[in-house]
Each structure stands twice: as structure tokens, then as C-alpha cells.
């Protein structure tokens, strides 16, 4: 299948105008612009009608019309607690720019099932926190509508989704896994690359299988390619935790480094005898370290350096974490003044910075720590702080 170019920009337009072709009508100004280049600029921004130029080729008019078609509609699914936005995607692959709207995970329940209320309790108690985000079950729908069942779902604080809301989307069958993947890919290509309006609606997949490993494999593939919403007939905490983390990874912006604010974070009500740790502002580094020190049996401070969202080794290689940078953060935070044992535990990968850090922070002893965050609890048992 030939792929149609979707990023039809200023220079693509200009190349098809008289000035670029050096014809007698070049820069005639009949469009009201100062010349063909300005006309191309305004066309690329959709600020002028292409028909303002009496010499515009039919091919250009056709390409502009095509490039301005909606690729995939963004649809709002109304819920009792919160609305869900699905679709609205503009690229085939995440690395081209980014995916926009993570597919919600809904659970379909049967009110007549003896485990109905027990399931509601499990669903309402589900929450996953990962890299600064908290994930809940996105919504609950019913196999057979009952107002009593709806009220019961809402009473548990769950987001009830009416069956009619799903008619805003197109459904893709999950009966045959390979065929489902092929269908999802086909629809996405027709919508994104060809801007075929017959395929512009977002799609959902209803997974009726109840085998958890099979569900995990299938749903993982559908999250990546290219379901806009998933419905499950069963709920499993481990399954949803896995899928939520996968979804978060796929729907982060690859152009934006994951980072946290550079400052001193406090854990477990720190006091003068607390630990002091240091790492970069790469989100994964922060949460890995924070998770371990939050489970220690005493308070701790975590000093985060401004490192452009780079991991420890990358930041060190790029000179984004230096003795000077670290000392500025430590010195600027008066909260550390009350710490009696002036010792800072740095990542093991930064052991080469020990002497420089001690020169920059003469009041502090620098202790190279572990390379892996999970080893922190054992490491602190071996040092006297």
C-alpha cells in the first residue's frame, strides 16, 4: 500500500506555486499576499483559501484538501464520575511524534452474578501508582442494564459507563487474535495515512477470554496496536497493574524527558539523624530511589539535581551532574542544615565524583552508595549513620 504524505508544509506548497516554477504569473499578488512564499506560509497555517490564487494547480488544491481531513476523531465517552477521551491519534508510530490518548480499561459486569458486589469492592479498591501517576479502573459497564445495578456501581465510587456511549466507537472482534491485530493495523493505516473518513472513528475491543495470561498477551498487543479502548469480562489486579504500566510507557511523549522537580524531598518525617541521598532528576531514578528510602526505618532526605531528565550515568557523561551543580542544590536548601551527621550517599556510578564533591561541600562527607536502588536497604545497614 502506498503511503500518502501527511505533513504537507510551507515548502511543499511553495514548490507547486508559480514563483517556484518561475512561470510568468510568479508573485502576481492577485491572492492579496506579497508573493507566492507568503501565500504558501498562509496556506500551511490554513489562514487563506487556496482558491485566492487563480493559478494554483489542481494537484495542490487536492493535496491541501486531503491534508486537512481529520485522521482519527477524538471522542468523549461520558461517565458518571469522569469523562474519557479516546482516539484523536495523528501518527502510526509513537517515535514519529507521540501517541495522545491512552486507551481506557473498562470492566463489564453481570448484575445477576453472585460475585457482583464483591467485584465492585475489588474494583473500587484498585489503584496503581507508578512514576508519579495514579491509575484506577477507568470505568464499569453492564452486560444488561439495570438502574439498581447502575446506582450500586456509582455508590462504590466507580465510573459507570452507559452502553450507549460505546456506540460512538467502532468495535473490532477479538475472537481471532491474529486477525484482530491485522484489522486494528489496517484501520489505523486507513485513518492516519490515507485519511479515509470511513475509518476515522476510534475502535474498541471487547476481550471475552477469561484466561489471565492470554488476556495479558492479547491486551498488551492491542494497547500498542491500536485499540482506542479495551473492555474486559474479568478483573484481575495483577493483569490491570501490568497493563497500566505498559500503557503509561507507550503513551509518554518521547520528545519530553521524564523528569521531576529539582529540590530536596523528605521521607518518613526526617530529623537531625536522617539519611541524605542524592540522585538526578530522571523520573525513573527518582522513583526507584524514593521507593526504597520511603520503606527505611528512619527519615531521609533525597537531593535531586537539575540534570535535564537524564539518568545518572548519562548525566555524568554529559556533564549535567557535577560537583558544582550538586553543591548548589545542597547549599540552597536550608532544610539540610539541621542534619547532624553531615553525610551524603551518592549513586555508586558517581563514585569518581567523591573527592570533587567533598571539595565543593567541605562540611559534608560523601559516601558512594549502590548502583542499583533495590540494594539501598542492605547498604545502609552496613554504614554507621
C-alpha positions in Angstrom: 0.0 0.0 0.0 1.4 3.4 -0.9 1.7 5.8 2.0 0.4 9.4 1.5 2.4 12.2 3.0 0.5 13.9 5.8 2.9 16.7 6.8 2.2 19.0 3.9 4.2 22.1 4.9 5.1 25.5 3.6 7.9 24.4 1.2 5.8 21.5 -0.1 3.2 24.1 -1.1 5.6 26.7 -2.4 7.3 24.2 -4.8 3.9 23.9 -6.6 3.3 27.6 -7.0 4.3 29.9 -9.9 7.3 31.5 -8.2 9.0 28.2 -7.5 8.3 27.1 -11.1 9.4 30.5 -12.4 6.4 31.0 -14.7 5.0 34.3 -15.9 2.5 34.5 -13.1 5.1 34.4 -10.3 4.4 36.7 -7.3 1.5 38.3 -9.1 -0.1 39.3 -5.8 -3.6 38.5 -7.0 -4.1 36.4 -3.9 -3.6 39.5 -1.7 -0.2 38.4 -0.4 3.2 39.9 -1.0 4.2 36.9 -3.1 4.0 33.2 -3.6 6.1 32.4 -0.5 3.8 34.4 1.8 0.8 32.7 0.2 2.4 29.3 0.9 3.0 30.3 4.5 -0.6 31.3 5.0 -1.9 28.2 3.2 0.2 26.0 5.5 -1.4 27.7 8.5 -4.9 27.4 6.9 -5.2 31.2 7.1 -6.2 31.7 3.4 -8.4 30.0 0.8 -6.4 28.1 -1.8 -8.7 29.5 -4.5 -7.4 33.0 -3.8 -4.7 32.1 -6.3 -6.1 31.9 -9.8 -3.1 29.9 -10.9 -3.0 27.2 -8.2 -2.7 23.8 -9.8 -5.4 21.2 -9.2 -2.9 18.8 -7.7 -2.1 21.3 -4.9 -5.7 22.0 -4.1 -6.3 18.3 -3.9 -3.4 17.7 -1.6 -4.3 20.5 0.7 -7.9 19.2 0.9 -6.6 15.8 1.8 -4.1 17.0 4.4 -6.8 18.9 6.2 -9.1 15.9 6.7 -9.4 14.6 10.3 -7.2 11.5 10.6 -8.9 9.9 13.7 -11.7 11.5 15.6 -11.3 12.4 19.2 -14.4 11.1 21.0 -15.6 11.8 24.5 -17.0 8.9 26.5 -19.3 10.2 29.2 -19.1 8.6 32.6 -20.8 9.1 36.0 -17.6 10.3 37.7 -15.4 11.4 34.8 -15.3 11.6 31.1 -12.9 9.6 29.0 -11.3 11.0 25.8 -10.3 8.3 23.2 -8.9 8.4 19.7 -7.6 11.6 18.2 -4.3 10.0 17.2 -2.2 11.5 14.4 0.7 9.1 13.8 1.2 5.5 13.1 4.2 5.1 15.3 5.0 6.7 18.7 8.5 7.8 17.7 7.1 9.9 14.8 5.8 12.3 17.4 3.7 10.9 20.2 0.5 9.0 21.0 -2.1 11.2 22.6 -4.9 9.4 24.4 -4.2 6.2 26.3 -6.9 3.6 25.8 -9.2 3.3 28.9 -9.7 -0.1 30.5 -13.3 -0.9 31.3 -14.7 -3.9 33.1 -18.1 -5.4 32.1 -20.1 -6.9 35.0 -23.2 -9.0 35.2 -25.6 -7.7 37.9 -27.1 -11.2 38.3 -23.7 -12.7 39.1 -23.4 -13.7 42.8 -20.0 -12.1 43.0 -21.3 -8.7 41.7 -20.8 -6.7 44.9 -17.5 -8.5 45.7 -16.2 -7.5 42.3 -17.3 -3.9 42.9 -15.4 -3.9 46.1 -12.2 -5.1 44.4 -12.6 -2.7 41.6 -13.1 0.3 43.9 -10.0 -0.7 45.9 -7.7 -1.0 42.9 -5.1 1.7 42.5 -1.6 1.7 41.0 1.0 4.4 41.5 3.9 4.4 39.1 6.3 7.2 38.1 4.2 9.9 39.6 0.8 8.8 38.2 -2.1 7.1 39.9 -4.2 4.7 37.9 -7.7 3.4 38.7 -10.1 1.3 36.8 -11.3 3.7 34.1 -14.9 2.5 34.0 -17.5 -0.1 34.6 -20.3 -1.1 32.3 -23.1 -3.7 32.5 -23.9 -6.7 30.3 -27.6 -6.0 30.9 -28.7 -2.6 32.1 -30.3 -2.2 35.5 -30.9 1.1 37.2 -30.4 -0.6 40.5 -27.1 -2.0 39.3 -26.0 1.4 38.0 -26.7 3.0 41.4 -24.8 0.3 43.1 -21.7 0.8 40.9 -21.9 4.6 41.5 -22.2 4.0 45.3 -18.8 2.3 45.2 -17.3 5.4 43.7 -16.8 3.7 40.4 -17.1 5.4 37.0 -20.2 4.0 35.3 -20.3 4.0 31.5 -23.7 3.6 29.7 -23.7 1.0 26.9 -24.9 3.7 24.5 -21.6 5.6 24.9 -19.8 2.7 23.3 -21.8 3.2 20.1 -19.7 6.3 19.5 -16.9 3.9 18.6 -16.5 1.0 16.2 -15.9 -2.4 17.6 -13.3 -4.9 16.4 -13.9 -8.5 17.3 -11.3 -10.3 19.5 -12.3 -13.8 18.5 -9.2 -14.4 16.4 -6.1 -12.7 17.8 -4.0 -12.5 14.6 -7.0 -11.2 12.6 -7.8 -8.7 15.3 -4.2 -7.3 15.2 -4.3 -7.1 11.4 -7.7 -5.4 11.5 -6.5 -2.8 14.0 -3.4 -2.1 12.0 -5.5 -1.8 8.7 -7.9 0.7 10.3 -5.1 2.8 11.7 -3.3 2.9 8.4 -6.5 3.9 6.5 -7.3 6.6 9.1 -3.8 8.1 9.6 -2.0 7.6 6.3 -4.9 7.8 3.9 -7.2 10.0 6.0 -10.1 7.8 4.9 -13.2 9.1 6.6 -14.8 5.7 6.7 -12.1 4.6 9.2 -11.8 7.8 11.2 -13.8 6.6 14.2 -11.8 5.2 17.2 -12.2 1.5 17.8 -12.7 -0.7 20.9 -12.0 -4.3 21.5 -14.1 -6.5 23.9 -11.9 -9.2 25.3 -14.2 -12.0 26.4 -11.4 -14.5 27.2 -11.0 -15.3 30.9 -7.6 -16.8 30.9 -5.4 -14.2 32.6 -2.1 -14.9 30.8 -3.8 -15.0 27.5 -5.6 -11.8 28.3 -2.4 -10.1 29.3 -0.7 -11.1 26.0 -3.7 -10.0 23.9 -4.4 -6.8 25.7 -0.7 -5.8 25.6 -0.7 -6.1 21.9 -3.9 -4.1 21.5 -2.6 -1.3 23.7 0.4 -1.0 21.4 -1.5 -1.6 18.1 -4.1 0.1 18.1 -7.2 -0.2 20.2 -8.7 3.1 21.5 -10.5 1.4 24.4 -10.5 -2.1 25.9 -13.3 -3.9 27.7 -12.7 -6.9 29.9 -15.2 -9.5 31.2 -12.9 -10.3 34.2 -10.9 -8.2 36.6 -7.5 -9.2 37.9 -5.3 -6.8 40.0 -2.0 -8.2 38.6 -3.3 -8.0 35.0 -4.5 -4.4 35.3 -1.3 -3.4 37.1 0.8 -4.8 34.2 -1.4 -3.2 31.6 -1.5 0.2 33.3 2.3 0.4 33.5 2.6 -0.7 29.9 0.1 1.8 28.8 1.9 4.6 30.7 5.2 3.7 28.9 3.6 3.6 25.4 1.7 6.9 25.9 4.6 9.1 27.2 5.9 11.8 24.9 9.2 10.5 23.5 10.3 14.1 22.9 9.9 15.1 26.6 12.3 13.5 29.1 10.6 12.1 32.2 11.8 14.3 35.0 10.9 15.6 38.4 11.5 18.9 40.1 15.0 19.6 41.3 14.7 20.1 45.1 15.1 18.2 48.4 12.4 15.7 49.1 11.5 14.4 52.6 10.5 10.9 53.6 9.3 9.5 56.9 9.4 12.7 58.9 13.2 13.3 58.7 15.1 14.8 61.6 18.8 15.6 62.5 19.7 11.9 62.4 18.2 11.2 59.0 19.9 9.8 55.9 20.7 12.1 53.0 20.7 10.7 49.4 21.4 12.3 46.1 20.5 11.5 42.5 19.5 13.1 39.2 16.0 14.4 38.2 15.4 11.5 35.8 11.9 10.3 36.9 12.8 6.6 36.9 15.9 7.3 39.0 13.9 9.4 41.4 11.0 6.9 41.9 13.4 3.9 42.2 15.3 5.6 44.9 12.3 7.1 46.6 10.5 3.8 46.7 13.4 2.2 48.6 14.1 5.1 51.1 10.4 5.5 51.9 10.5 2.0 53.3 13.5 2.5 55.5 13.0 2.5 59.3 14.1 6.2 59.7 13.7 9.5 58.0 15.6 10.5 54.8 16.2 13.5 52.6 16.6 13.0 48.8 18.5 15.7 47.0 17.5 15.9 43.3 19.9 17.7 40.9 18.7 19.5 37.7 20.0 17.0 35.1 17.7 17.6 32.1 15.9 14.4 32.9 19.0 12.2 32.3 19.8 9.0 34.1 22.8 9.0 36.5 25.4 7.7 34.0 24.1 9.7 31.1 24.1 12.9 33.2 27.6 12.3 34.4 28.9 11.7 30.8 27.1 14.8 29.6 28.4 17.0 32.5 24.8 17.5 33.7 25.7 16.4 37.2 28.9 17.8 38.5 30.3 18.7 41.9 29.4 22.3 41.3 25.8 21.5 40.3 25.3 19.2 43.3 26.8 21.6 45.8 24.5 24.4 44.6 21.4 22.3 45.2 22.6 21.1 48.7 23.7 24.6 49.7 20.5 26.2 48.6 18.3 24.0 50.7 18.3 25.2 54.3 16.3 22.1 55.4 19.6 20.2 55.3 21.2 22.4 57.9 19.5 20.5 60.8 21.1 17.2 59.8 23.7 16.3 62.4 25.5 13.6 60.5 26.8 15.5 57.5 27.0 12.6 55.1 25.5 12.3 51.6 25.0 9.0 49.9 25.6 9.4 46.2 24.8 6.8 43.4 27.6 4.2 43.1 28.0 5.2 39.4 29.2 8.7 40.7 32.0 7.4 42.9 34.5 9.2 40.8 32.9 12.5 41.9 33.6 11.8 45.6 36.7 13.9 46.0 35.3 16.8 43.9 32.1 16.8 45.9 34.0 16.9 49.2 35.9 19.9 48.0 32.8 21.6 46.9 30.9 20.6 50.1 33.7 20.8 52.8 31.2 20.3 55.6 29.9 17.0 54.2 31.3 13.5 53.9 30.5 11.9 50.6 29.7 8.2 50.6 29.4 6.3 47.3 26.3 4.1 47.5 24.8 1.3 45.4 24.5 1.1 41.7 21.0 -0.4 41.9 18.4 1.2 44.0 17.0 -2.0 45.4 20.2 -2.6 47.3 19.8 0.6 49.3 18.2 -1.1 52.4 21.1 -3.5 52.8 23.7 -0.9 52.1 22.5 1.5 54.9 22.7 -1.4 57.4 26.5 -1.6 56.7 27.3 2.1 57.3 27.1 4.0 60.6 24.8 7.0 60.1 
